[in-house]
């Protein structure tokens, strides 16, 4: 077999082939359990499909992990139902690309972006393909949402929903995957310590500007539903980033003061409605103060 990078023969050991076969077998067990639990895994925890190839690709050469990923994709035809194909294939692609990134020593930010993009595309295609193949009318399901937010656009809602779901999946896989790699003694570039994280200047201004525009602009200018919906999407993305900065800043204060026991409370508060506003304000103040000091 030739190397994907140099064109020279790639050396794949018997141990790597054996581990690849075991990885494919574990994935087949997940598919079997998914069928036995009435599609419980793909409904509640579809991100579990990512971990087998994720761990193997981080430890094995790209050529071996590519063959293993291909075998896992083919297994889906044998042990998975039609709906499982979309979840499992996006999970295999996410795990393979992220594992290769780990083996190449790419930073945690790049790996997180890879996970998010793959999951976002997979979730978006899943919703659109399901609606087209099964004759689902998204407007009927969207009617309840329109009762709460009458001006919200369907396209913007679908994108927001897919983005939030993909972000949560990416963060979950990124953190749990790092813990598993450490436990299995697989070399992995370390995650940036919380004390070294700093705000990105232009992102802080962009996030704060999007949030202010969403709050103030509709009161001054008559906007169409579509424009207001996309403004909402931009404001939500901005507030998510500011909430993240606020959570990081609170964690840094916990570390500096020695009160590490409050760290889980800070992380939990970043996901609780109402308390999120504290994180958004804290993140905005930290980002703007950091720029003023610079």
C-alpha positions in Angstrom: 0.0 0.0 0.0 1.3 3.5 -0.8 1.5 6.4 1.6 -1.1 9.1 1.0 1.6 11.8 1.7 4.8 10.6 0.1 3.8 7.9 -2.4 6.2 5.5 -0.6 5.1 2.1 0.7 3.2 2.5 4.0 4.2 0.0 6.7 1.1 -1.3 8.5 1.9 -3.8 11.2 -0.2 -6.9 12.1 -1.0 -5.3 15.4 -2.6 -2.3 13.7 -4.6 -4.6 11.4 -5.8 -6.5 14.4 -6.8 -3.4 16.3 -8.6 -2.1 13.2 -10.6 -5.3 13.1 -11.4 -5.0 16.8 -12.5 -1.4 16.2 -14.8 -2.5 13.5 -16.2 -5.2 15.7 -16.9 -2.7 18.5 -18.7 -0.4 16.0 -20.8 -3.4 14.9 -21.8 -4.0 18.5 -23.0 -0.4 18.8 -25.1 -0.9 15.6 -26.6 -4.1 17.1 -27.4 -2.4 20.4 -28.9 0.5 18.5 -31.3 -1.9 16.8 -32.1 -3.8 20.0 -32.9 -0.6 21.8 -35.3 0.6 19.1 -32.8 3.1 17.7 -32.1 4.4 21.2 -28.4 5.2 20.6 -28.9 7.2 17.4 -31.9 9.0 19.0 -30.3 9.9 22.4 -26.5 9.5 21.9 -25.5 9.5 18.2 -22.1 10.8 19.1 -21.2 7.4 20.4 -20.6 6.3 16.8 -17.7 8.7 16.6 -15.4 7.2 19.3 -14.3 3.8 17.8 -12.7 5.3 14.7 -11.7 8.4 16.6 -9.5 6.4 19.0 -8.2 4.1 16.3 -7.3 6.9 13.9 -5.5 8.8 16.6 -3.3 5.7 17.3 -2.9 4.2 13.8 -1.5 5.5 10.4 -4.0 7.3 8.2 -3.9 4.5 5.6 -5.0 1.8 8.2 -7.6 4.0 9.8 -9.0 4.9 6.3 -9.5 1.2 5.6 -11.1 0.7 9.0 -13.4 3.6 8.5 -14.5 2.2 5.1 -15.2 -1.2 6.6 -17.3 0.5 9.3 -19.3 2.4 6.7 -20.0 -0.9 4.9 -21.0 -2.5 8.2 -23.8 0.0 8.5 -25.5 -1.6 5.5 -25.5 -4.9 7.3 -26.4 -4.0 10.9 -28.0 -0.6 10.6 -31.3 0.7 9.4 -31.9 3.3 6.8 -32.1 6.2 9.4 -28.9 5.0 11.0 -26.9 5.5 7.8 -26.8 9.3 8.2 -25.9 9.4 11.8 -23.2 6.7 11.6 -21.6 8.0 8.4 -21.3 11.6 9.7 -19.9 10.1 13.0 -17.4 8.0 11.1 -16.2 10.9 9.0 -15.9 13.2 12.1 -14.0 10.5 14.0 -11.7 9.7 11.2 -10.7 13.3 10.3 -10.3 14.3 14.0 -8.2 11.2 14.7 -5.9 12.0 11.8 -5.6 15.5 13.1 -4.6 14.2 16.5 -2.0 12.0 15.0 -0.6 14.9 12.9 -0.4 17.0 16.1 -2.9 19.6 15.2 -4.2 21.9 17.9 -7.3 21.4 19.9 -9.0 24.4 18.3 -8.6 22.9 14.8 -9.9 19.5 16.0 -12.9 21.2 17.6 -13.6 23.1 14.3 -13.3 19.8 12.3 -15.8 18.1 14.6 -18.3 21.0 14.5 -18.2 21.3 10.7 -18.7 17.6 10.1 -21.5 17.4 12.6 -23.2 20.5 11.3 -23.2 19.2 7.7 -24.4 15.8 8.9 -27.2 17.2 11.0 -28.3 19.6 8.3 -28.3 16.9 5.6 -30.1 14.5 7.9 -33.0 16.9 8.6 -33.3 17.9 4.9 -33.0 14.4 3.5 -35.4 12.9 6.0 -38.0 15.6 5.1 -37.6 14.9 1.4 -37.6 11.1 1.5 -40.4 10.6 4.1 -42.6 13.4 3.0 -42.2 15.3 6.3 -43.6 18.8 6.4 -41.2 20.9 8.5 -43.6 23.8 8.5 -46.1 21.8 10.6 -43.5 21.0 13.2 -42.4 24.7 13.0 -45.8 26.0 13.7 -45.4 25.6 17.5 -42.2 27.5 17.4 -43.9 30.3 15.4 -46.5 30.6 18.2 -43.6 31.6 20.5 -41.6 33.6 18.1 -43.9 34.8 15.3 -41.3 36.5 13.2 -38.8 33.6 13.2 -37.9 32.3 9.7 -37.9 28.5 9.0 -34.5 28.4 7.3 -32.9 30.4 10.1 -34.5 28.1 12.7 -33.2 25.0 11.0 -29.7 26.4 10.8 -29.7 27.6 14.4 -31.0 24.2 15.6 -28.3 22.3 13.6 -25.6 24.7 14.8 -26.4 24.4 18.5 -26.7 20.6 18.3 -23.4 20.3 16.4 -21.6 22.6 18.9 -22.8 20.6 21.8 -21.8 17.3 20.1 -18.3 18.7 19.2 -17.6 20.0 22.7 -18.7 16.7 24.2 -16.7 14.5 21.9 -13.6 16.9 22.2 -13.6 16.7 26.0 -14.5 13.1 26.5 -12.2 12.1 23.6 -9.3 13.9 25.3 -10.0 12.0 28.6 -10.1 8.6 26.7 -6.9 9.3 24.9 -5.2 10.2 28.2 -6.6 7.0 29.8 -5.5 4.8 26.9 -2.0 6.4 26.8 -2.5 7.5 23.1 -0.3 10.6 22.3 -2.4 13.7 21.9 -1.6 17.4 21.7 -2.7 18.8 25.1 -5.8 21.0 25.4 -4.9 24.6 26.0 -5.0 25.3 29.8 -7.8 27.5 30.9 -5.3 30.0 32.4 -3.8 30.6 28.9 -7.0 31.3 27.0 -7.4 34.9 25.9 -10.3 36.7 24.1 -10.0 37.2 20.3 -10.4 40.9 19.8 -12.3 41.0 16.6 -14.6 38.2 17.7 -15.5 40.1 20.9 -16.4 43.2 19.0 -18.4 41.2 16.4 -20.2 39.2 19.0 -21.1 42.3 21.1 -22.1 44.2 18.0 -24.4 41.4 16.8 -26.1 41.2 20.2 -26.7 44.9 20.4 -28.0 45.1 16.8 -30.5 42.4 17.5 -31.7 44.2 20.7 -31.8 47.8 19.3 -32.2 47.7 15.6 -35.8 46.2 15.4 -37.0 49.1 17.6 -35.5 51.7 15.2 -36.0 50.2 11.8 -38.8 48.0 10.4 -37.1 44.7 9.4 -38.5 41.8 7.4 -38.9 38.4 9.1 -36.0 37.0 7.2 -33.6 39.7 8.1 -34.7 39.6 11.8 -34.3 35.8 11.9 -30.7 36.0 10.5 -29.9 38.7 12.9 -31.1 36.5 15.7 -28.8 33.7 14.5 -25.8 36.1 14.5 -26.7 37.4 17.9 -27.0 33.8 19.3 -23.6 32.9 17.9 -22.1 36.0 19.5 -23.7 35.4 22.9 -22.5 31.8 22.8 -18.9 33.0 22.4 -19.3 35.7 25.1 -20.8 33.1 27.4 -17.8 30.9 26.7 -15.5 33.8 27.6 -17.4 34.5 30.7 -17.2 30.9 31.8 -13.4 30.8 31.1 -12.9 34.1 33.1 -14.8 32.7 36.1 -12.7 29.5 35.9 -9.5 31.5 35.8 -10.6 33.4 38.9 -11.4 30.1 40.6 -7.9 28.8 39.8 -6.2 32.1 40.9 -8.1 32.2 44.2 -7.6 28.6 45.0 -11.4 27.8 45.0 -11.3 25.1 42.4 -14.4 23.5 43.9 -16.5 26.2 42.3 -15.2 25.3 38.8 -18.1 22.8 38.1 -20.6 25.4 39.2 -19.2 27.9 36.7 -19.4 25.3 33.9 -22.9 24.3 34.8 -24.0 27.9 35.0 -22.9 28.5 31.4 -25.7 26.2 30.2 -28.5 27.4 32.6 -30.9 30.0 31.1 -30.7 33.2 33.2 -27.3 32.4 34.6 -26.0 32.5 31.0 -26.6 36.3 31.0 -24.0 36.6 33.8 -21.5 34.7 31.6 -22.3 36.9 28.6 -21.8 40.1 30.5 -18.6 38.8 32.2 -17.2 37.7 28.8 -18.0 41.0 27.1 -16.4 43.0 30.0 -13.3 40.8 30.0 -12.9 41.0 26.2 -13.4 44.8 26.1 -11.2 45.4 29.2 -8.5 43.2 27.7 -8.5 45.3 24.5 -8.4 48.5 26.5 -5.4 47.3 28.4 -3.6 46.3 25.2 
